Amino acid sequence: MKALVTGGAGFIGSHIADRLLERGYHVRVVDSLQPRVHPKGKPAWVKPEIEFIHGDVRDKDVMKRAMEGVEIISHQAAYQDYMPDFSTFLSTNATSTALIMELIVEMKLDVKKVAVASSQAAYGEGRYTCPEHGPFESRGRSLEQLERAEWEVKCPTCGRDSDNLLLEEHMHNPFNAYALSKLFEEMTALRLGRLHGIPATAFRYSITQGPRQSLYNSYSGVNRIFCLRLLHDLPPVIYEDGMQKRDYVHIDDVVAANLLAFDDPRTDGEPFNVGSGRATTVREFAAELTKMMDKDIAPSIPGEFRMGDNRHSVSSIEKLKALGWAPKRTLSDIFADYLAWIQGFGDVGDYFREADKLMREAGAVRAVKPS
Ligand SMILES: NC(=O)c1ccc[n+]([C@@H]2O[C@H](COP(=O)([O-])OP(=O)(O)OC[C@H]3O[C@@H](n4cnc5c(N)ncnc54)[C@H](O)[C@@H]3O)[C@@H](O)[C@H]2O)c1
């Protein structure tokens, strides 16, 4: 039994690779060891039993070699940055998926499952509901609105503050290149899978947290930045008013969802959210983390915001729960495991300075205008 994990040196892919090894698979990994994610080269957690191919998922020859004889393909490699190189998002995330499907057909592979990593990002700002005019798809918040410190999404008809709806799999509302690439990735796998009789499943992960997460990965966002600041006895800096709702899921729960899909044909042809089933505000997150780190530091809420941030993003997990999966880890588990991981680095000063520099260089943070 052979399995391929693309991006298997990365955070989520490496955990999936380990579990496949435990299940007795011969595991092959294709990873280009992106310098931003792996500044020190191939990480030590890639087990010696893994057949490691240092290559790019966009390279047909590399993928031909990697896919020879595989039954399971777990596509985790992705370009996930804040840079404006839109075509790199699409080629790395979506076109690579098309290449995988193309090679399955071309090589006549008897594949039991292709599972692709989509993202909650595919929802963009998602859907909201106005108390008077009902549900609508949000187009995001304007710069002028944010400069007035009006944080909630407004009804396009009457301008009233509206409530977020739980994100469900039938929705999508991508608003940037990464989100578009993830939606195209999942549609490519699911639609071509349906057309060519290839069992495929797409997972829209919420913000996934756990050991092995790159300290540079933009997804580690708030957790990484708050942890690093608190470790340096600095207050976590909260944007907007801190009442933004987010959804943090533990890596073990994400891996469990993938394992279920490898075996369960009820997941064929379908997208599934993988989240915590719980909304956490940024203030709550900061307070719990500060407590867990045993610090007596109040957060700073300086009246700043970032263009492009969603106000609220919380996924419904009912569809996957109906198949027997459920998140088992709590926010405290996430903090405990992340802290153990980050503390294992010893001095995190370099990462802290790099994260700080990237934030400032991105120029994404703006201040509200006094009225
Ligand atoms: N971490 C999250 O919170 C989160 C949330 C939603 C979706 N996702 C998706 O989950 C997947 C895994 O994310 P992660 O957090 O483990 O990221 P990661 O950056 O830790 O791992 C991705 C791996 O892919 C490799 N890679 C990048 N480009 C490649 C290429 N062209 N060819 C071969 N390898 C390449 C990188 O070197 C890295 O090892 C991604 O598809 C991501 O879009 C992650």
The ligand as an ORCA input file, in Angstrom:
! r2SCAN-3c Opt
* xyz 0 1
  N      -2.556     25.778      8.562
  C      -3.784     26.232      8.409
  O      -4.355     26.867      9.308
  C      -4.542     25.981      7.125
  C      -5.862     26.440      7.034
  C      -6.556     26.213      5.851
  C      -5.975     25.508      4.818
  N      -4.688     25.092      4.938
  C      -4.100     24.336      3.826
  O      -3.518     23.163      4.359
  C      -2.379     22.772      3.600
  C      -1.188     22.565      4.503
  O      -0.899     23.787      5.181
  P       0.212     23.885      6.305
  O      -0.296     24.783      7.340
  O       0.671     22.533      6.647
  O       1.355     24.671      5.500
  P       2.943     24.471      5.516
  O       3.469     25.692      4.863
  O       3.431     24.103      6.863
  O       3.153     23.218      4.546
  C       3.065     23.312      3.157
  C       4.225     22.531      2.579
  O       4.116     22.602      1.151
  C       5.432     22.769      0.627
  N       5.299     23.394     -0.690
  C       4.950     24.676     -0.975
  N       4.946     24.875     -2.299
  C       5.296     23.697     -2.869
  C       5.490     23.270     -4.197
  N       5.298     24.104     -5.243
  N       5.846     21.982     -4.428
  C       6.037     21.126     -3.387
  N       5.893     21.485     -2.097
  C       5.519     22.754     -1.841
  C       6.156     23.632      1.639
  O       7.567     23.508      1.545
  C       5.595     23.076      2.942
  O       6.399     22.051      3.463
  C      -2.189     23.870      2.573
  O      -2.758     23.428      1.370
  C      -2.985     25.047      3.110
  O      -3.465     25.870      2.072
  C      -3.946     25.306      6.071
*
